[in-house]
Amino acid sequence: MPGDARRALADVVERRIGMMPEAYRAALLAVDRADFVRREDVSRAWFDEPLPLDTPHGRGVATVSAPHMYVLGFEALGLGPGDRLLELGSGSGYGAALAAHVVGSEGYVTTVEADPHLARIALRTTAHLPNVRVLHDDGLRRGDLLASHTKCWLTFAVGELPSAFLDQLPPGAVLVAPVGPPHDQRLLRYIRGADGVAVEDLGAVCFVSARPLIEESGS
Ligand SMILES: C[S@@+](CC[C@H](N)C(=O)[O-])C[C@H]1O[C@@H](n2cnc3c(N)ncnc32)[C@H](O)[C@@H]1O
């Protein structure tokens, strides 16, 4: 993506959601979104809109989210240098690549993808980033990973966050998730404190829905 187009994208995002921290803007400029979209969508890569991802395991089940959604997510998490981010829903790896720039070499990003086709794509697109690890699994069943991360966010919507997952949120860790039925979700922030988990409603969002794990041989 030419530098001018990347700067224009960052400007559009700021016009939409307000000034963003310099580190988030730097990540938008550093990561070429064209590397994460379908070949036929490359000309739209620098527009602030979600773009579809193809997978043999379903239609309309995955997108590269609109860039401003990553910035909103990072702001909700308070993502910064040294953070250890657990991302559920890798898609093609764009969010993980942006986050890797924000957390820097002192931090790391673990991203979990249920679809083996997309997990392979994310593995390829983030292979040059030493602080990104891609796992093929059902993220909602990997609450065990929460202990080794400071922040967690879901890039797909859940009707309700499974308590078996939430129960493993360590003290002080921040979890951000779109919760609610298709097309009517709220972005919720969970923080475990001394008195239990505090939940804050950050507003309306629209994400693709959670999917079950698709085994490597699945069709
Ligand atoms: C909005 S898309 C991904 C956005 C992605 N972060 C990006 O940068 O392009 C949501 C992704 O979550 C994945 N997903 C849905 N349910 C999942 C689950 N239970 N565990 C892991 N990944 C899941 C979908 O296959 C899809 O790739």
The ligand as an ORCA input file, in Angstrom:
! r2SCAN-3c Opt
* xyz 0 1
  C     -13.892    -10.572     12.129
  S     -13.014    -12.029     11.740
  C     -11.314    -11.764     12.050
  C     -10.692    -10.453     12.145
  C      -9.217    -10.616     12.302
  N      -8.789    -10.340     13.645
  C      -8.432     -9.853     11.279
  O      -7.516     -9.171     11.655
  O      -8.711     -9.979     10.091
  C     -13.383    -13.153     13.107
  C     -12.605    -14.453     13.047
  O     -12.921    -15.222     14.205
  C     -12.857    -16.588     13.836
  N     -13.580    -17.346     14.883
  C     -14.922    -17.453     15.071
  N     -15.201    -18.226     16.135
  C     -13.999    -18.612     16.656
  C     -13.628    -19.399     17.784
  N     -14.557    -19.978     18.584
  N     -12.307    -19.555     18.045
  C     -11.375    -18.989     17.244
  N     -11.660    -18.248     16.147
  C     -12.966    -18.046     15.867
  C     -13.498    -16.619     12.457
  O     -13.170    -17.787     11.738
  C     -12.910    -15.332     11.857
  O     -11.716    -15.600     11.175
*
